[in-house]
Amino acid sequence: MFITMNSILSFAAVALLVIGLVGNGFEMRKIRLSVVKDEDLTSKNIFLNKKNWKWYALIAIALILWVISSNTNGSI
């Protein structure tokens, strides 16, 4: 059984994507529960909260790794 660079990148991409999506879900839940006013509970405020940017970066890195692993032909 050979472990190629494509399989390693694919596994890392899936792992980072799952971690990013689950972490973002928990973070958004904490933000939603911490808001006491109804007018502050708009989707714009939740999605643009500074606490979410680290999860968005993790998801973006996962997508970049996924594209790299799908575009290489094993010559790395």
Secondary structure, DSSP 8 states (H G I E B T S, - for coil): ----HHHHHHHHHHHHHHHHHHHHHHHHHHHHHH--SSTT--HHHHHT-GGGHHHHHHHHHHHHHHHHHHH--S--
